[in-house]
Amino acid sequence: MTHHRFMAPSPLKQIEPLRPREPCSSLAPSQVAPQQRAHPVKLTRRAVLEASAALAVGAAVNGCSFQSDLAALDDQPSATNERGEEPMDEFSFLVDHATRAANNHNTQSWRFRREAQGVTILTDMARATPVVDPHNRHLFASLGCAAENLRVAATHKGKASEIRGVGEGDAFHVAIELGAQGSAAADPLFKAIRKRQSTRSLYDSRPVPAADLAALKSSVEACGCDLHLIEDPRQKERFLEIAVPASNTQISDPAFKKELKQWLRFSTDYAQKMGDGLFSACSGNPRMPEFAGGWMFELFYKPDAEAEKLTAQVRSSAGLAIILSRSDSAAAHMTVGRAYQRLALRATTLGIKNALINQAIEVESAKQELANWLKVPAYRPALIVRYGYAEALPYSYRRPLAEVVV
């Protein structure tokens, strides 16, 4: 679930949302502050980018829009379908909120099925990412993120819920049984569903109060996982000694780059059309025609540049939070996803931004080294989160509900 982002030198402020869910910056001001650059950019690279941006503007007549800014997301629950044409029934309401969850590469590898007594979340293996996630751990965690959002939305609707992970591999699914609870329950996490985002910019290095960190830890532990916090600058440097070589290994792998590139979206039109993937504007990068974006990716997505960006991101963060799984089963990783989503929602209520940086657990040798450092078994480190304070960024797209319901 690593949020690798090609960092072009000069960010744009504006994007044009279709059905925003996971904020491109993991959810809503109408004016978004520009992302801080993760590292200085050489003049030659800037010159190339400016030339490419001019090309992108010139290509606007061929279908790329650049004129509209980010629409504000209010914090009220959605009562209409994705086009706002008619009221949602309860099932659609729950699925709508579930699909706002964090997920790997914004692949949205989930499908939802209505049941007599609840909802089943199925895996969509056609949207798996076998290079970065060969064991589908991130995929199962993504289902858990969706399940946790659905649980919070069900509570808002006055429904109790019981969540179970069933099966292994391609057959794994999440069974959610819904029952009467009485009147709707007020839960601050519900409003956070629409505001939560994975903020992939630099943070301002301010420390998070101890009471807020305790709240984040309690959120994770309530889901049956453990949380290891790293705040000491020396420990962050030790983490980078593990994470940077892992990032270099990934980016030097042609199969990894090919898979990542398949999920990149550079133009507004294409991002809207697909309703998924990693839209460059969501990370503060320029929008441009797909052909130009692909060329820029090949030119600038290099190990040294990404290592510099990762280092700046970690050093600017208040700290790192490593979610520890209690086993290596599909159900356990689903629970990890629930824990992360709950942490992210709680952080949102506290004004804390977060983003996943999972390179150190996606390369097996690095994961073993990380586990040895933490003095835990190798299977336990499951997700790595950086947290801190920053301005919000734009939101990424989500597919229409009709495409995720079976």
C-alpha positions as CSV (number, residue, x, y, z in Angstrom):
1,M,0.0,0.0,0.0
2,T,3.0,2.3,-0.5
3,H,2.0,5.6,-1.9
4,H,4.8,6.1,-4.4
5,R,4.2,9.4,-6.2
6,F,6.2,10.7,-9.1
7,M,7.2,14.1,-7.8
8,A,7.4,16.6,-10.7
9,P,9.2,19.8,-9.8
10,S,6.5,22.4,-9.9
11,P,3.1,21.7,-8.3
12,L,-0.3,22.9,-9.4
13,K,-3.0,23.9,-6.9
14,Q,-6.1,22.8,-8.7
15,I,-7.9,19.7,-9.8
16,E,-11.4,19.0,-11.0
17,P,-13.2,16.3,-8.9
18,L,-15.7,13.8,-10.3
19,R,-16.6,11.6,-7.4
20,P,-13.9,12.4,-4.8
21,R,-13.4,9.9,-2.1
22,E,-9.8,9.3,-1.0
23,P,-8.2,12.7,-1.0
24,C,-5.2,12.8,-3.1
25,S,-3.5,14.9,-0.5
26,S,-6.2,10.1,2.4
27,L,-11.0,14.2,2.4
28,A,-12.0,19.5,2.0
29,P,-11.3,23.0,1.7
30,S,-12.2,24.8,-1.4
31,Q,-8.8,26.3,-1.7
32,V,-5.8,24.0,-1.4
33,A,-2.4,25.3,-0.5
34,P,0.3,24.2,-2.8
35,Q,2.3,21.1,-1.8
36,Q,5.8,21.8,-0.4
37,R,8.4,20.3,-2.7
38,A,10.1,17.3,-1.2
39,H,13.6,18.3,-2.5
40,P,15.3,21.0,-4.4
41,V,15.0,20.8,-8.2
42,K,17.9,21.4,-10.6
43,L,17.3,24.2,-13.1
44,T,17.6,21.8,-16.0
45,R,14.8,19.6,-14.6
46,R,12.7,22.7,-14.0
47,A,13.2,23.9,-17.5
48,V,12.1,20.6,-18.9
49,L,9.0,20.6,-16.7
50,E,8.1,24.1,-17.7
51,A,8.4,23.1,-21.3
52,S,6.2,20.1,-20.7
53,A,3.7,22.1,-18.8
54,A,3.5,24.5,-21.8
55,L,2.9,21.5,-24.0
56,A,0.2,20.3,-21.7
57,V,-1.6,23.6,-21.9
58,G,-1.3,23.6,-25.6
59,A,-2.9,20.1,-25.7
60,A,-5.9,21.3,-23.7
61,V,-7.8,21.7,-26.9
62,N,-7.4,18.0,-27.4
63,G,-9.4,17.1,-24.4
64,C,-7.4,18.1,-21.3
65,S,-9.1,20.5,-18.9
66,F,-7.1,22.9,-16.7
67,Q,-9.6,25.6,-15.7
68,S,-11.5,24.4,-12.7
69,D,-10.5,24.3,-9.1
70,L,-11.1,21.8,-6.3
71,A,-14.7,21.8,-5.2
72,A,-15.3,21.9,-1.4
73,L,-16.5,18.7,0.2
74,D,-19.0,19.5,3.0
75,D,-19.0,17.3,6.0
76,Q,-22.6,16.1,5.7
77,P,-23.4,12.5,4.7
78,S,-24.2,11.9,1.1
79,A,-28.0,11.4,0.5
80,T,-27.8,11.0,-3.2
81,N,-26.1,8.7,-5.7
82,E,-22.9,9.7,-7.4
83,R,-24.7,12.0,-9.8
84,G,-26.9,13.5,-7.2
85,E,-30.0,12.5,-9.0
86,E,-32.0,10.5,-6.5
87,P,-31.9,9.5,-2.8
88,M,-29.8,6.5,-1.9
89,D,-31.2,3.4,-0.2
90,E,-29.5,2.2,2.9
91,F,-27.3,-0.3,1.1
92,S,-26.1,2.3,-1.3
93,F,-25.5,4.7,1.5
94,L,-23.3,2.2,3.3
95,V,-21.3,1.2,0.1
96,D,-20.9,4.9,-0.8
97,H,-19.1,5.5,2.5
98,A,-17.2,2.2,2.3
99,T,-15.7,3.2,-1.0
100,R,-14.3,6.4,0.5
101,A,-11.7,4.2,2.4
102,A,-8.0,4.1,1.8
103,N,-6.8,1.4,-0.6
104,N,-3.7,0.3,-2.4
105,H,-2.8,2.4,-5.5
106,N,-6.5,3.6,-5.5
107,T,-7.1,0.3,-7.4
108,Q,-10.4,-0.1,-5.5
109,S,-10.0,-3.9,-5.5
110,W,-13.4,-4.5,-3.9
111,R,-16.9,-5.5,-4.9
112,F,-20.0,-5.2,-2.6
113,R,-22.9,-7.6,-2.5
114,R,-26.2,-7.1,-0.7
115,E,-27.2,-9.9,1.7
116,A,-30.4,-10.5,3.5
117,Q,-28.7,-9.7,6.8
118,G,-25.9,-7.5,5.8
119,V,-23.2,-6.9,3.2
120,T,-20.3,-9.0,1.7
121,I,-17.2,-7.3,0.5
122,L,-15.5,-9.5,-2.2
123,T,-12.0,-9.2,-3.6
124,D,-11.6,-8.1,-7.2
125,M,-8.4,-9.9,-8.2
126,A,-8.5,-8.3,-11.6
127,R,-7.4,-5.1,-9.8
128,A,-4.6,-6.7,-7.8
129,T,-1.0,-5.5,-7.9
130,P,1.0,-8.7,-7.9
131,V,4.4,-7.0,-8.2
132,V,4.2,-4.6,-5.2
133,D,1.8,-6.9,-3.3
134,P,2.5,-10.5,-4.3
135,H,0.8,-12.0,-1.2
136,N,-2.3,-9.6,-1.5
137,R,-1.7,-8.3,2.0
138,H,-2.4,-4.7,1.0
139,L,-5.4,-5.8,-1.0
140,F,-6.9,-7.6,2.1
141,A,-6.0,-4.5,4.2
142,S,-7.9,-2.4,1.7
143,L,-11.0,-4.5,2.2
144,G,-10.6,-3.9,5.9
145,C,-10.4,-0.2,5.4
146,A,-13.7,-0.3,3.5
147,A,-15.3,-2.6,6.1
148,E,-14.4,-0.1,8.9
149,N,-15.9,2.8,7.0
150,L,-19.1,0.7,6.4
151,R,-19.2,-0.1,10.2
152,V,-19.0,3.5,11.1
153,A,-21.7,4.4,8.6
154,A,-23.9,1.6,9.8
155,T,-23.6,2.9,13.4
156,H,-24.7,6.3,12.1
157,K,-27.8,4.6,10.6
158,G,-28.6,2.9,13.9
159,K,-27.2,-0.5,12.9
160,A,-25.0,-2.8,14.9
161,S,-22.4,-4.7,12.9
162,E,-20.2,-7.8,13.2
163,I,-17.3,-8.1,10.8
164,R,-15.6,-11.4,9.9
165,G,-12.9,-12.3,7.4
166,V,-13.7,-15.5,5.7
167,G,-11.4,-17.8,3.6
168,E,-7.9,-17.2,2.1
169,G,-6.5,-16.2,-1.2
170,D,-8.8,-15.3,-4.1
171,A,-11.7,-16.7,-2.1
172,F,-11.2,-14.3,0.8
173,H,-14.1,-12.0,1.6
174,V,-15.5,-9.9,4.4
175,A,-18.8,-10.8,5.9
176,I,-20.6,-7.9,7.6
177,E,-23.7,-8.8,9.5
178,L,-26.0,-5.9,10.3
179,G,-28.6,-5.9,13.1
180,A,-30.9,-3.4,14.7
181,Q,-29.2,-1.1,17.2
182,G,-31.9,1.3,18.0
183,S,-31.6,5.0,17.3
184,A,-28.7,6.4,15.3
185,A,-25.5,6.8,17.4
186,A,-23.4,10.0,17.2
187,D,-19.9,9.1,16.2
188,P,-17.3,11.7,15.4
189,L,-15.6,9.2,13.1
190,F,-18.6,9.4,10.7
191,K,-18.0,12.9,9.7
192,A,-14.3,12.2,9.3
193,I,-15.1,9.7,6.5
194,R,-15.7,12.5,4.1
195,K,-12.6,14.5,5.3
196,R,-10.0,11.8,5.7
197,Q,-7.1,11.8,3.3
198,S,-3.7,10.4,2.6
199,T,-1.7,13.7,2.6
200,R,1.4,13.0,0.6
201,S,3.1,16.4,1.0
202,L,5.8,17.5,3.4
203,Y,4.6,18.1,7.0
204,D,5.6,21.0,9.2
205,S,7.6,18.9,11.8
206,R,5.4,20.0,14.8
207,P,5.1,17.3,17.4
208,V,1.7,15.7,18.1
209,P,0.5,16.0,21.7
210,A,0.8,12.9,23.8
211,A,-2.9,12.7,24.4
212,D,-3.6,12.6,20.7
213,L,-1.0,9.9,20.2
214,A,-2.7,7.9,22.9
215,A,-6.0,8.3,21.1
216,L,-4.4,7.0,17.9
217,K,-2.9,4.0,19.7
218,S,-6.2,3.2,21.3
219,S,-7.9,3.3,17.9
220,V,-5.6,0.7,16.6
221,E,-5.7,-1.5,19.7
222,A,-9.5,-1.5,19.6
223,C,-9.3,-3.4,16.3
224,G,-7.0,-6.0,17.7
225,C,-3.7,-4.8,16.4
226,D,-0.6,-3.2,18.0
227,L,1.0,0.1,17.2
228,H,4.7,1.0,17.4
229,L,5.4,4.8,17.4
230,I,8.7,6.4,16.3
231,E,9.2,10.0,17.2
232,D,12.9,10.3,18.0
233,P,14.9,11.9,15.1
234,R,17.6,9.3,15.5
235,Q,15.1,6.5,15.2
236,K,13.6,8.1,12.1
237,E,17.1,8.1,10.6
238,R,17.5,4.4,11.4
239,F,14.2,3.8,9.7
240,L,15.4,5.6,6.6
241,E,18.5,3.3,6.6
242,I,16.0,0.5,6.0
243,A,13.4,2.3,3.9
244,V,15.6,4.1,1.3
245,P,17.4,0.9,0.1
246,A,14.0,-0.8,-0.2
247,S,12.7,2.1,-2.3
248,N,15.8,1.9,-4.5
249,T,15.2,-1.8,-5.0
250,Q,11.6,-1.3,-6.0
251,I,12.3,1.6,-8.4
252,S,15.2,-0.3,-10.0
253,D,12.8,-3.2,-10.9
254,P,11.3,-2.7,-14.4
255,A,8.3,-4.9,-13.4
256,F,7.6,-2.6,-10.4
257,K,7.7,0.5,-12.5
258,K,5.5,-1.0,-15.2
259,E,2.9,-2.0,-12.7
260,L,2.9,1.4,-11.0
261,K,2.7,3.2,-14.4
262,Q,-0.4,1.3,-15.2
263,W,-2.2,3.0,-12.3
264,L,-0.9,6.5,-12.9
265,R,-3.3,9.1,-14.3
266,F,-1.9,12.4,-15.6
267,S,-4.8,14.2,-17.3
268,T,-8.1,15.3,-15.7
269,D,-10.1,13.7,-18.5
270,Y,-8.4,10.3,-18.2
271,A,-8.6,10.4,-14.4
272,Q,-12.3,11.2,-14.6
273,K,-12.9,8.5,-17.3
274,M,-11.2,5.8,-15.2
275,G,-12.4,6.9,-11.8
276,D,-9.4,5.1,-10.2
277,G,-5.7,5.1,-10.0
278,L,-3.1,7.7,-8.9
279,F,-4.0,11.1,-10.3
280,S,-0.9,13.2,-10.4
281,A,-2.6,16.4,-9.3
282,C,-3.5,14.6,-6.0
283,S,0.1,14.6,-5.1
284,G,0.7,18.2,-6.0
285,N,2.0,17.4,-9.5
286,P,1.0,19.0,-12.8
287,R,-1.8,17.7,-14.9
288,M,-0.7,17.0,-18.5
289,P,-1.7,14.8,-21.4
290,E,-1.1,11.1,-20.8
291,F,1.7,10.8,-23.3
292,A,3.6,13.7,-21.7
293,G,3.0,12.3,-18.3
294,G,4.3,8.9,-19.2
295,W,7.4,10.5,-20.7
296,M,8.0,12.6,-17.6
297,F,7.6,9.5,-15.4
298,E,10.2,7.6,-17.3
299,L,12.5,10.6,-17.2
300,F,12.3,11.6,-13.6
301,Y,11.1,8.6,-11.6
302,K,14.6,7.5,-10.5
303,P,16.0,5.9,-7.3
304,D,18.0,9.0,-6.2
305,A,15.1,11.4,-6.6
306,E,12.7,9.2,-4.8
307,A,15.2,8.5,-2.0
308,E,15.5,12.3,-1.5
309,K,11.7,12.7,-1.5
310,L,11.2,9.9,1.0
311,T,13.9,11.2,3.3
312,A,12.4,14.7,3.3
313,Q,8.9,13.2,4.0
314,V,10.1,11.2,7.0
315,R,12.2,14.0,8.4
316,S,9.3,16.5,8.1
317,S,6.8,14.2,9.9
318,A,6.1,14.4,13.5
319,G,6.6,10.6,13.7
320,L,5.9,7.2,12.2
321,A,3.3,4.7,13.3
322,I,3.9,1.0,12.4
323,I,0.8,-1.2,12.7
324,L,1.7,-4.7,13.8
325,S,-0.4,-7.6,12.7
326,R,-1.0,-10.6,15.1
327,S,-0.7,-13.2,12.3
328,D,-0.1,-13.4,8.5
329,S,-3.5,-14.6,7.5
330,A,-5.8,-12.8,5.1
331,A,-8.2,-12.1,8.0
332,A,-5.4,-10.6,10.1
333,H,-4.4,-8.2,7.3
334,M,-8.1,-7.3,6.8
335,T,-8.0,-6.4,10.6
336,V,-4.9,-4.4,10.0
337,G,-6.8,-2.4,7.4
338,R,-9.6,-1.8,9.8
339,A,-7.1,-0.6,12.4
340,Y,-5.4,1.8,9.9
341,Q,-8.7,3.2,8.7
342,R,-9.8,3.8,12.3
343,L,-6.5,5.5,13.1
344,A,-6.8,7.7,10.0
345,L,-10.4,8.7,10.9
346,R,-9.4,9.5,14.5
347,A,-6.4,11.5,13.2
348,T,-8.7,13.4,11.0
349,T,-10.9,14.4,13.9
350,L,-7.7,15.7,15.6
351,G,-6.5,17.7,12.6
352,I,-3.6,15.3,12.0
353,K,-2.6,14.3,8.5
354,N,-1.1,10.9,7.6
355,A,0.1,8.9,4.6
356,L,1.4,5.4,4.1
357,I,5.1,4.8,3.3
358,N,5.3,1.0,3.0
359,Q,8.6,0.5,1.0
360,A,10.2,-1.1,4.1
361,I,7.6,-3.9,4.3
362,E,7.2,-4.5,0.6
363,V,10.7,-5.7,0.1
364,E,11.2,-8.9,2.0
365,S,14.8,-8.4,3.1
366,A,13.9,-4.9,4.3
367,K,10.9,-6.2,6.2
368,Q,13.1,-8.7,8.0
369,E,15.5,-6.0,8.9
370,L,12.7,-3.8,10.2
371,A,11.3,-6.6,12.2
372,N,14.7,-7.4,13.7
373,W,15.1,-3.7,14.7
374,L,11.6,-3.7,16.3
375,K,12.3,-7.1,17.9
376,V,9.2,-8.7,16.5
377,P,8.6,-11.7,14.2
378,A,9.0,-10.8,10.5
379,Y,5.3,-11.1,9.7
380,R,4.2,-8.5,12.2
381,P,5.1,-5.1,10.6
382,A,2.0,-4.7,8.3
383,L,1.6,-1.0,7.5
384,I,3.8,2.0,8.0
385,V,2.2,5.5,8.5
386,R,3.8,8.9,8.7
387,Y,1.8,11.5,10.5
388,G,2.0,15.2,11.3
389,Y,0.5,18.6,10.3
390,A,0.0,20.0,6.8
391,E,-2.4,21.6,4.5
392,A,-4.9,19.4,2.7
393,L,-4.4,18.3,-0.9
394,P,-7.0,17.4,-3.5
395,Y,-9.0,14.2,-3.5
396,S,-8.7,11.2,-5.8
397,Y,-11.6,9.8,-7.9
398,R,-13.8,6.9,-7.1
399,R,-15.8,4.7,-9.6
400,P,-19.6,5.0,-9.7
401,L,-21.4,2.7,-7.2
402,A,-22.8,0.7,-10.1
403,E,-19.3,-0.5,-11.0
404,V,-18.5,-1.9,-7.5
405,V,-21.8,-3.5,-6.7
406,V,-22.6,-7.1,-7.7
